[in-house]
Amino acid sequence: NLPFVQLNKEVEAKAGMGLDEIFDLLGQAAYRRLERQCLDQVIDAHPRAVLETGGGLVTEPGTFERLLSSCYTIWLQASPEEHMARVAAQGDQRPMAGNREAMDDLHRILDGRESLYRKADTTLDTTARTLGACLDELVDLVPDACKVQV
């Protein structure tokens, strides 16, 4: 019974274009500025919500700190191989498109960000698990203070 907000969708709406166009036409720095603006707007507009962010948000210290200080955070972790398969299944090839060393790059990206991801309040490893099993554990991980009583 909470709003579900995908931060990337908010960024696309604010920019009036898709993520690929934002990165191609405006660049990553502009995307990160929009991401921060949208995060602030979502937090201000929704005292309680489920917020999905992209994995790169952690690379912007101010934006990541805003998230950590304003939200209960859960790192949804997966093996690099499963992560790549899921991203590809969603049709998102960024930033691995045309890269023969994409899996090696993904390993490096995830390894480099792991210490940042570990700043989340808790972690849920979703590797080789069903959606239902992950959802059950996710509900258990959320503290009662964050849950909406129905």
Residue pairs with C-beta under 8 A, 6 or more apart in sequence:
1 148
1 150
2 48
2 49
2 50
2 148
3 46
3 49
3 50
4 49
4 50
4 52
5 42
5 46
5 49
5 50
5 51
5 52
6 52
7 35
7 38
7 39
7 42
7 51
7 52
7 53
7 54
7 57
8 19
8 52
8 54
10 38
10 41
10 42
11 19
11 22
11 31
11 34
11 35
11 38
12 18
12 19
12 22
14 34
14 37
14 38
15 21
15 22
15 26
15 34
17 25
19 31
19 94
20 94
22 30
22 31
22 34
23 31
23 94
32 60
32 63
35 54
35 57
35 60
35 63
36 60
36 62
36 63
36 66
39 53
39 57
39 63
39 66
39 67
40 66
42 49
42 51
43 66
43 70
43 71
48 146
48 148
51 71
53 67
55 113
55 117
57 63
57 64
57 67
58 64
58 113
58 116
58 117
58 119
59 113
59 116
64 116
64 119
67 73
68 119
68 120
72 121
72 142
72 143
72 146
73 119
73 120
73 121
73 122
74 120
74 121
74 122
74 123
74 124
74 138
74 141
74 142
75 117
75 118
75 120
75 122
75 123
75 124
76 124
76 126
76 134
77 117
77 123
77 124
77 125
77 126
77 127
78 86
78 125
78 126
78 127
79 127
79 128
80 103
80 106
80 107
80 110
81 103
82 126
82 127
82 128
83 106
83 110
84 96
84 102
84 103
84 106
87 93
87 96
95 105
96 102
96 105
96 106
99 105
117 123
122 141
124 134
124 137
124 138
124 141
126 134
